[in-house]
Amino acid sequence: MASLSSTIKAVRQPDPRYQTLVLSDIPTPTLSGPDERLIRVRAAAPCRHELTWELSTADAYTDAPDDRLRVPCTECAGVVVASGATDPDSAPFKPGDEVFFRIEVGNVGCLRELTVARVAEMALKPKQLSWEEAAATPLSALTAWQGLFTHSEGVLDGKATRGDEEARKKNGKARVLITGAGGSVGGWAVQLAAAAGVGGIVALCGPSKEGFVRELGATETIDYTKQSIADWAAADPAARECDLVLDCVGGSTLAGCWAAVKAGGVLLTVSPKAGDALNPPPGARPVAKSAWFLVKALGGDLTEVAALMEEGRCVPLLDSVFAFEDYQAAFDKLEAGTTKGKCVIRMPE
């Protein structure tokens, strides 16, 4: 490995009270354990609202000096350049390997020339994906995977994606409702449900995204501009009740999902706007579970997703690509909420 300079270029958020970003020189990261890898970043993806995450979890901020780096972007694709393992040649993810991953929130982010990831967070990048496509994938795909197969109380079986016939038979009898299906997480949930052989995949979206979600695998769509979930469910209660609801919107949309989930079913949301909508309204059918969950950065789950992408059964959801120096434009577009997939920032070669 060529020697590294003492500093690298990085985008930072100096103060969490303001969504202002700056380009700075910061110290080159170092490895602190055998499970860490130093990554040459090729592309990184911001997450909507991530510049407010720290502020939302703090009691107060003052004008006192604060030397935390605050580098955004938890999703990344790049090349391993150094390993913390005692024997790098026999350890997973060797120098030269092309990887993609999502790091846990709270660590220094990936919008910098070099970043650090743990072995447990990483997966090998599917060969046919560009750096930008790979960087667009981890957070949304992991959230969808864990909602469908980890937190669903056994309603769906993820083994079906690997060809397990019993799992596919089970999934084939299930109905799933996905709200925000035209977005990154919702879009991934639709195509993962299709890859797992789910019999009924109902997608809530706007009219401009109906064709898109059907291409991803939705068997039915609800146009939220014309019909509420409650009205849709009431039109044919027996036929339209769903075993699993995965909500990506929150608020009144989540509240309406109670009309669609069947007795003994599961209602999940990933929306920070869940609030009281997760509480069953009067007269709601009793469910096995209603919960908000937070995605975990698990490389094992991402490896499952990577296999589906290698086989062409799932595709990356990439909206647009920005140059490194245009980082602010990428965040601004994402915050506007009009993207169909992820915004990704390409790092200079």
C-alpha positions in Angstrom: 0.0 0.0 0.0 1.3 3.4 -0.9 1.9 5.7 2.0 -1.0 8.0 2.9 -0.8 11.8 3.5 -1.5 13.1 7.0 -4.7 14.8 5.9 -7.6 14.2 3.6 -10.5 16.2 2.1 -13.8 15.9 3.9 -17.2 17.6 4.0 -18.2 18.6 7.5 -21.2 20.0 9.3 -19.5 22.4 11.8 -22.6 23.1 13.9 -25.6 20.7 14.2 -28.0 23.7 14.7 -27.4 24.7 11.0 -27.5 22.5 7.9 -24.5 24.3 6.5 -21.7 22.1 5.1 -18.0 23.0 4.5 -15.1 21.4 2.7 -12.2 20.9 5.1 -8.9 19.2 5.5 -9.1 16.7 8.4 -6.6 14.1 9.8 -6.3 10.9 7.9 -8.3 8.2 9.8 -6.4 5.4 11.6 -7.5 1.9 12.5 -8.1 1.0 16.1 -8.9 -2.7 16.0 -8.6 -6.0 14.0 -12.3 -5.7 12.9 -11.7 -2.3 11.1 -10.9 -1.6 7.5 -9.7 1.6 5.9 -11.7 2.4 2.8 -10.9 4.6 -0.2 -14.3 6.2 -0.8 -15.5 6.1 -4.4 -19.1 7.2 -3.7 -21.2 8.1 -0.7 -24.9 8.7 -0.2 -26.6 11.2 2.1 -29.8 10.3 3.9 -32.7 12.7 4.1 -32.8 14.7 7.3 -29.5 13.3 8.6 -28.1 16.8 9.2 -30.7 17.1 12.0 -30.1 13.7 13.6 -27.7 15.0 16.2 -29.8 18.0 17.2 -32.9 15.8 17.6 -31.1 13.6 20.2 -29.4 16.4 22.3 -30.9 18.4 25.2 -29.2 21.7 24.3 -26.4 23.3 22.4 -24.2 26.2 23.3 -21.7 28.3 21.5 -18.8 26.5 23.3 -16.1 25.1 21.0 -16.8 21.7 19.7 -14.1 19.8 17.8 -16.2 16.8 16.7 -15.8 16.1 13.0 -19.4 15.7 12.0 -18.8 14.2 8.6 -22.2 13.1 7.0 -23.1 10.1 4.9 -23.4 6.7 6.5 -23.5 4.8 3.2 -20.5 4.2 1.0 -18.9 2.2 -1.7 -15.1 1.9 -2.1 -11.9 0.0 -2.0 -10.2 -1.5 1.1 -6.7 0.0 1.4 -5.7 -1.2 4.8 -6.8 -3.9 7.3 -6.6 -3.8 11.1 -6.3 -7.6 11.1 -3.1 -9.3 12.4 -3.0 -11.4 9.2 -4.7 -9.3 6.5 -4.3 -12.0 3.9 -6.5 -14.5 5.7 -9.0 -12.1 7.2 -12.2 -11.1 5.4 -12.1 -7.9 3.3 -8.5 -7.7 2.1 -6.8 -4.6 0.7 -8.0 -4.3 -2.9 -11.5 -5.7 -2.2 -14.4 -3.6 -3.6 -17.0 -3.2 -0.8 -20.2 -1.4 0.1 -21.7 -0.8 3.5 -23.6 1.3 5.9 -21.9 2.4 9.1 -23.7 2.9 12.4 -24.9 6.4 13.2 -22.6 8.2 15.6 -19.4 7.3 13.8 -17.6 9.7 11.6 -19.3 9.5 8.2 -18.1 8.7 4.7 -18.2 11.9 2.8 -14.4 12.1 2.9 -11.6 10.6 0.8 -10.9 7.8 3.3 -13.3 6.3 5.8 -13.4 3.4 8.3 -15.9 0.5 8.5 -16.1 -2.6 10.6 -16.1 -6.1 9.1 -19.6 -6.8 10.5 -21.0 -3.8 8.5 -19.5 -4.7 5.1 -20.3 -6.7 2.0 -18.5 -7.3 -1.3 -19.8 -4.9 -4.0 -21.7 -6.7 -6.8 -19.4 -6.7 -9.7 -21.9 -5.3 -12.2 -22.8 -2.2 -10.1 -21.2 1.1 -10.5 -19.7 2.8 -7.5 -22.7 5.2 -7.4 -25.3 2.4 -7.7 -23.6 0.5 -4.9 -23.5 3.5 -2.6 -27.2 4.1 -3.2 -28.1 0.7 -1.8 -27.2 -0.2 1.8 -29.4 1.9 4.0 -32.6 1.5 2.0 -32.1 -2.1 1.2 -31.2 -3.0 4.8 -34.2 -1.2 6.2 -36.5 -3.0 3.8 -34.9 -6.4 4.4 -35.1 -6.1 8.1 -38.7 -4.9 8.0 -39.9 -7.7 5.8 -37.9 -10.6 7.3 -36.4 -9.7 10.7 -39.1 -7.7 12.5 -42.2 -9.2 10.9 -42.7 -12.0 13.5 -42.3 -14.7 10.9 -45.0 -13.4 8.6 -42.5 -13.6 5.8 -39.4 -15.9 5.4 -36.3 -14.4 3.9 -35.1 -17.9 2.9 -37.4 -17.7 0.0 -35.0 -15.3 -1.7 -32.5 -18.1 -1.8 -34.9 -20.5 -3.4 -36.3 -22.3 -0.4 -39.6 -23.8 -1.7 -41.4 -24.1 1.7 -40.6 -20.5 2.4 -41.8 -19.4 -1.0 -45.1 -21.3 -0.5 -45.6 -19.6 2.8 -44.8 -16.1 1.4 -47.1 -16.8 -1.6 -50.1 -16.9 0.7 -49.2 -13.5 2.4 -50.3 -10.0 1.5 -48.1 -7.0 2.3 -48.9 -3.3 2.2 -46.0 -0.9 1.7 -46.5 2.8 2.0 -44.2 5.3 0.4 -43.5 2.6 -2.2 -42.1 5.1 -4.6 -39.3 6.1 -2.3 -36.0 4.4 -1.6 -37.0 2.2 1.3 -40.4 1.5 0.0 -39.1 0.7 -3.5 -36.6 -1.8 -2.0 -39.4 -3.3 0.1 -41.5 -3.9 -3.1 -38.7 -5.6 -5.0 -37.5 -7.7 -2.0 -41.1 -8.8 -1.4 -41.3 -9.8 -5.0 -38.0 -11.7 -4.9 -39.3 -13.6 -1.9 -42.4 -14.7 -3.7 -45.0 -12.7 -1.7 -48.4 -13.3 -3.2 -49.9 -9.8 -2.8 -47.8 -6.7 -2.8 -49.9 -3.5 -2.4 -48.0 -0.3 -3.0 -49.2 3.1 -1.8 -47.7 5.9 -4.0 -48.5 8.9 -6.1 -49.7 8.6 -9.7 -46.3 9.5 -11.2 -44.7 6.5 -9.6 -47.4 3.9 -10.2 -45.6 2.4 -13.3 -42.3 2.5 -11.4 -43.5 0.4 -8.4 -45.3 -2.1 -10.7 -42.0 -2.6 -12.5 -40.4 -3.3 -9.2 -43.0 -6.0 -8.5 -46.2 -4.5 -7.0 -49.3 -6.5 -7.7 -51.7 -3.6 -6.8 -51.3 0.1 -6.2 -53.2 2.7 -4.2 -53.1 6.3 -5.5 -52.9 8.3 -2.2 -54.1 11.4 -4.1 -57.4 9.8 -4.9 -58.1 7.3 -2.1 -57.1 6.8 1.5 -55.9 3.4 2.8 -59.0 3.3 5.0 -61.4 3.8 2.0 -59.4 1.3 -0.1 -59.6 -1.3 2.7 -63.3 -0.7 3.4 -64.2 -1.3 -0.3 -63.5 -5.0 0.1 -62.5 -5.8 3.7 -62.1 -9.5 3.5 -60.0 -9.5 0.3 -57.9 -6.5 1.1 -56.7 -7.1 4.6 -52.9 -7.5 4.8 -50.7 -9.8 6.9 -47.9 -7.2 7.1 -47.9 -3.5 6.7 -44.5 -1.7 6.3 -45.0 2.0 6.6 -42.4 4.5 5.3 -44.5 7.7 5.7 -45.9 8.0 9.3 -48.5 10.4 10.5 -52.0 10.1 9.1 -50.8 7.5 6.5 -49.6 5.2 9.3 -52.9 5.8 11.2 -54.9 4.7 8.2 -52.9 1.4 8.0 -54.8 0.1 11.0 -57.8 -0.3 8.6 -55.8 -2.6 6.4 -53.8 -4.9 8.8 -55.6 -8.1 9.6 -56.2 -9.5 13.1 -53.0 -11.1 14.3 -51.0 -9.3 11.6 -48.0 -7.0 12.0 -47.8 -3.3 11.5 -44.3 -1.7 11.3 -43.0 1.7 10.6 -39.6 3.3 9.9 -40.9 6.8 10.0 -39.7 9.2 12.7 -43.2 10.7 12.4 -44.9 7.7 13.9 -46.1 9.3 17.1 -49.6 8.3 18.3 -50.4 6.7 15.0 -48.7 3.5 16.3 -51.3 3.2 19.0 -54.4 1.2 17.9 -57.5 3.4 17.4 -60.8 2.5 18.9 -62.2 -0.7 17.3 -58.9 -1.7 15.6 -58.3 -5.4 15.1 -55.8 -6.8 17.6 -52.4 -7.4 16.0 -49.4 -9.5 16.9 -47.1 -6.5 16.8 -47.1 -2.8 16.1 -43.7 -1.1 16.3 -41.2 1.4 15.0 -37.7 0.0 14.3 -34.3 1.3 13.5 -32.2 -0.3 10.9 -29.0 -2.0 11.9 -25.8 -2.0 9.8 -25.5 -5.7 9.2 -23.1 -6.9 6.5 -24.8 -10.3 6.5 -28.1 -8.9 5.5 -26.4 -6.7 2.9 -24.7 -9.8 1.5 -28.1 -11.4 0.9 -29.1 -8.3 -1.0 -25.9 -8.3 -3.0 -26.6 -11.9 -4.1 -30.0 -10.8 -5.4 -28.4 -7.9 -7.3 -25.8 -10.2 -8.8 -28.6 -12.4 -10.1 -30.4 -9.4 -11.6 -33.5 -10.0 -9.3 -33.1 -6.6 -7.6 -31.8 -3.3 -9.0 -30.3 -0.2 -7.3 -32.6 2.8 -6.9 -30.4 5.7 -8.0 -32.0 9.1 -8.7 -29.0 11.3 -9.4 -25.2 11.7 -9.1 -23.4 14.8 -7.9 -19.7 15.7 -8.1 -17.8 16.0 -4.7 -17.7 19.7 -5.0 -21.5 19.8 -5.5 -22.2 18.2 -2.1 -24.6 20.9 -1.0 -26.8 20.5 -4.1 -27.1 16.8 -3.4 -28.4 17.4 0.1 -30.7 20.2 -1.1 -32.3 17.9 -3.7 -32.7 15.1 -1.2 -34.3 17.4 1.3 -36.8 18.5 -1.3 -38.4 15.1 -1.2 -39.0 14.7 -4.9 -36.4 12.0 -5.7 -37.1 8.5 -7.1 -34.3 6.7 -5.4 -31.1 8.0 -3.8 -28.8 11.0 -4.5 -25.2 10.0 -4.5 -22.0 12.0 -4.3 -19.1 10.8 -6.5 -15.6 11.2 -5.1 -12.8 12.4 -7.3 -10.4 9.6 -8.6 
